Amino acid sequence: MSKLILISLAILLFSGCGDASKTSSTATMDKTETSSKAKIEQTTTKNSVINIEETQAMVLLSGLPTLGTTDSIAIIEMDPDSANFGNILYDYPLPKLDAPMHHLYYSPNGRLYATGLGSQCSLAEIDLVRNAKAEPVISNFECLNTNGQNVGEDIMWHNVNGELTMFVTFMGGSDLTQIDAGTVGVFNAQTNEVIKIIEARKSQVEAGQPYIMFPHGISAYGDRMVVTSSTHPAIATEIGNTITIIDLNTLEPIETIVIEDAKPVGFPSSPVEVLFVRPSIVEGVEPAILVNTLFGFETWKVPYNEKTKTFNTPEKLYDGATAGTAVPLEFYGNEDELFISHGVPGIVKRYDLKQLPNLVSSGEDIKAESGAHHMIFYKTAAGRKLIAVQNNLLNLGDAKDNDPTDVDFLVKLNHHSVTVHDLLTGERLGEINFKEKYKKGIDNIEALFGSGFTHHH
């Protein structure tokens, strides 16, 4: 995401939203389209086996050159009742790259991947294994061949014609200098080889025809996939306001839908994350697409008629400009609730899963910190259900002081922390500030071995 865009966002955003009282937020994609169920060890009886790794998380960390630290992937203890709470149990140094790694994803068969915001390593596979003591360690970090696609964002696995396929959104497409860049990479889920690059630049298609531009969020149901059009990663003036439907039978875009109403900060809406609500998430649900708009501060619903395979007129479900929230980011869910993170003021809103695709509140907002973004769900050793929220929007470099996180315009969206809350009550039980404790910024959090979510994006 461009620095200039974020500078303008900060100026307009914080003059408009101020320090509104905190309420709650969080989210990201259906990483496995066969919704991945969290496997939770029961700890309520004396003879129960306690899975100590369930309270551990993986984090992507950005080093601060001015403070002598470097990028890494770490395993950290997340049980607030543990003496090791907040301690790094294992740290794997990453190579020096042109931009941070940004998202961690587990495939349905347990392989670990990461997307990156640069051109040197836009997609990587991470070999998470066990050593001779059965301790989790990383044996290799391999940047994958994307056939020239840049700035990886989200990953989704979905069965296409009976074969599991990996899809990756690349905001920078095949050429960052293109004003309408953006591609969706189709990969063999076993070999990681590129099968196809889905590209439909707005300037290269006829007027009124579907296009793909700065794709970020991704989700799918049946033979229909949806990607969002967010922001150009290198050209500040270019921001999207649409989602595009892709036919998975042909791997071609078939429809582009505008998702926009008011412009509270004067920019196009910038749809960021998307969730295709479907029966595998809620039994008997009427399918629909949910969309968060980064600069529109809204959540939208686009109903889907499964029989005719058509999408109806978008409906605005939530308006952050009037509710006092901004920068809605991720969709996450467990067996009962859907959670949406809002970077400003730093909250996670919660909704009754069974009421989807409508948003019906299921409880009080979870009060996190500014930049509320990704999250995980887990239990303590004592069996208490928790949610941990990463409060950090984006670690970008600053050429002036060579410090990827100390950038003035990101201060109010980068708290550099993870807050831990009781899932039932929202009570805050602990906080880890990575900048204060480790002189690093946090880019992403995921449960160790991928046990921390049910529905993601």
Helices and strands as residue ranges (DSSP letters): H 3-17, G 52-55, E 56-63, G 65-67, E 72-77, E 88-93, E 101-106, E 112-116, E 123-130, E 136-143, E 150-160, E 163-173, E 183-188, E 194-198, G 202-204, E 215-221, E 224-229, E 242-247, E 252-258, E 271-277, E 288-293, E 298-305, E 310-311, E 315-319, H 320-323, E 326-333, E 337-344, E 347-352, G 353-355, E 366-367, E 372-379, E 385-392, G 408-413, E 414-422, E 428-433, H 434-438, E 440-447, G 448-450, E 455-456
